[in-house]
Amino acid sequence: MTAYTINLDPIVKLTREQFYDLCAANPELKLERNANGELVIMSPTGGETSAWNSDLNTDLSIWNRQERLGKVFDSSGGFSLPRGSDRSPDAAWIPIEKWNALSPEQRKKFLPLCPDFVIELLSPTDSWIKGLAKMQEYQDNGCRLGWLIDPESKRVAIYRLGQPVEILETPVSLSGEDVLSGFVLNLENIWSS
């Protein structure tokens, strides 16, 4: 998925509310807003990446339905992060306590919080360096566990709150650790494609 960043500052400072309205008026576009207020426009993913993304969300959702510990969100779910950006991770999870603390109005818009868990899955045209920066942004906003999965290079960057990034080469699976207790993501189908 190719992403383009547009600096709108010369003409307008894009607020959160304006960004939400822009997304609502253009639902066919995949948009994000970084902490500098710049608009990030992303193209749709290819079939292979889309299928992997669907599998990741399915696995996370099945675990969550069994455990009933929180809410799972797909790549269409928007989050207004505390430090100013508006992001849509490929998969995300929040504890049920955070969900229950939101008002009905907050639940209808981009959620005003950072997920406790995120997955970003790189497309063949995505940059590893930009992916690492995006994952660091999630961690800086309070994400407790995050996985940047790079199918092409068969590597994963694991982000844990308050710890250095860990890079794994061709791991067979990933553990949800203490954030998603009992969740294990099998990566063999991604590596073997």
C-alpha positions in Angstrom: 0.0 0.0 0.0 1.5 3.3 -1.0 1.1 6.2 1.4 1.3 9.9 0.6 1.6 12.6 3.2 0.2 16.0 2.4 1.1 19.1 4.4 -2.0 21.3 4.5 -0.6 24.0 6.8 -0.1 26.6 4.0 -3.9 26.6 3.5 -5.5 25.1 6.7 -4.7 23.5 10.0 -6.7 20.3 9.9 -8.4 19.8 13.2 -9.5 16.4 14.6 -13.2 17.3 14.0 -12.4 18.5 10.4 -10.4 15.3 9.8 -13.4 13.2 11.0 -15.7 15.1 8.8 -13.4 14.6 5.8 -13.2 10.9 6.4 -17.0 10.7 6.8 -17.5 12.6 3.5 -15.0 10.3 1.7 -15.6 6.8 3.1 -13.9 5.1 0.1 -10.6 6.7 1.0 -8.1 5.3 3.6 -6.9 8.4 5.5 -4.9 9.1 8.6 -3.7 12.3 10.2 -0.2 12.4 11.8 0.7 14.3 15.0 1.8 17.3 12.9 -1.7 17.6 11.4 -0.6 16.3 8.0 -3.0 14.2 5.9 -1.8 10.7 5.1 -3.5 9.1 2.1 -3.1 5.4 1.6 -4.0 3.2 -1.4 -6.0 -0.1 -0.9 -3.9 -3.2 -0.3 -3.4 -6.0 -2.8 -5.3 -9.3 -2.5 -2.5 -11.1 -0.7 -2.1 -8.5 2.0 -5.8 -8.1 2.4 -6.3 -11.9 2.9 -3.5 -11.9 5.5 -5.1 -8.9 7.3 -8.4 -10.7 7.3 -6.8 -13.8 8.9 -5.0 -11.7 11.5 -8.3 -10.0 12.5 -10.2 -13.3 12.5 -7.6 -15.0 14.8 -7.7 -12.0 17.2 -11.5 -11.9 17.1 -11.9 -15.6 17.8 -9.6 -15.3 20.8 -11.5 -12.3 22.1 -14.9 -13.9 21.7 -13.7 -16.9 23.8 -12.0 -14.7 26.4 -14.5 -11.8 26.4 -11.8 -9.4 27.6 -12.2 -6.5 25.2 -13.0 -5.2 21.8 -11.3 -5.9 18.5 -11.1 -3.4 15.6 -10.1 -3.8 12.0 -8.2 -1.5 9.7 -11.3 0.7 9.3 -11.4 1.7 13.0 -10.0 5.1 13.8 -8.3 6.1 17.0 -7.6 9.7 18.0 -4.3 9.2 19.9 -3.5 11.3 23.0 -0.5 13.0 21.3 -2.6 14.4 18.4 -2.6 11.9 15.5 -5.5 9.9 14.2 -4.6 6.4 13.1 -6.1 3.2 11.9 -4.0 0.2 12.7 -4.5 -3.0 10.7 -5.8 -4.7 13.9 -6.3 -3.3 17.3 -7.7 -4.3 20.7 -8.7 -2.5 23.9 -9.8 -3.9 27.2 -13.5 -4.0 27.9 -13.0 -1.5 30.8 -11.8 1.1 28.3 -14.8 0.4 26.0 -17.3 0.6 28.8 -15.8 4.0 29.9 -16.6 5.5 26.5 -19.9 7.4 26.0 -22.3 6.2 23.2 -21.3 9.3 21.3 -17.5 8.6 21.6 -18.1 5.0 20.4 -19.6 6.3 17.1 -16.6 8.4 16.2 -12.8 7.8 16.2 -12.1 6.4 19.7 -10.4 9.0 21.8 -7.6 6.7 23.1 -4.7 4.5 22.1 -5.3 0.8 21.7 -3.5 -1.5 24.2 -2.6 -3.8 21.3 -2.0 -3.1 17.6 -0.8 -5.0 14.5 0.6 -3.3 11.4 1.1 -5.5 8.4 3.4 -4.2 5.8 2.3 -4.4 2.1 5.1 -5.0 -0.5 5.3 -1.2 -1.2 5.3 -0.1 2.5 8.5 1.1 4.1 10.0 -0.8 7.1 11.4 2.5 8.5 8.1 4.3 8.3 6.4 1.2 9.8 8.8 1.3 12.7 8.1 5.1 13.2 4.4 4.4 13.2 4.8 1.6 15.8 6.9 4.0 18.0 4.1 6.5 17.8 1.7 3.9 19.1 4.1 3.1 21.9 4.6 6.8 22.7 0.8 7.1 23.0 0.6 4.2 25.5 0.2 1.1 23.4 1.2 -1.8 25.6 2.0 -4.3 22.9 2.5 -3.9 19.1 3.6 -6.1 16.2 5.0 -4.8 12.9 4.8 -7.7 10.6 6.9 -7.6 7.4 5.9 -10.6 5.2 8.4 -9.8 2.4 11.5 -9.9 4.8 9.8 -12.4 7.2 10.5 -10.3 10.2 8.5 -8.9 13.1 9.3 -5.9 15.3 7.7 -6.3 18.8 7.0 -3.2 20.7 6.4 -3.4 24.5 5.7 -0.4 26.6 8.8 0.7 28.4 11.1 -1.8 26.7 13.4 -1.7 23.7 12.1 -3.0 20.3 12.7 -6.6 19.7 13.2 -7.8 16.1 12.5 -11.5 15.3 13.5 -13.2 12.0 10.9 -15.7 10.7 9.1 -16.5 14.0 6.6 -19.3 13.8 4.2 -17.6 16.1 3.8 -14.6 18.4 2.4 -14.5 21.9 0.0 -12.0 23.3 2.0 -12.1 26.5 0.4 -10.4 29.5 -1.7 -8.0 27.3 -3.6 -10.7 25.4 -3.3 -13.6 27.8 -3.5 -16.9 26.0 -3.5 -15.4 22.4 -1.0 -16.9 20.0 -0.8 -15.8 16.4 0.5 -18.4 14.0 2.6 -16.8 11.2 3.4 -19.9 9.1 0.7 -19.1 6.5 2.1 -15.6 6.0 5.7 -16.8 5.7 4.8 -19.7 3.3 2.9 -17.7 0.8 
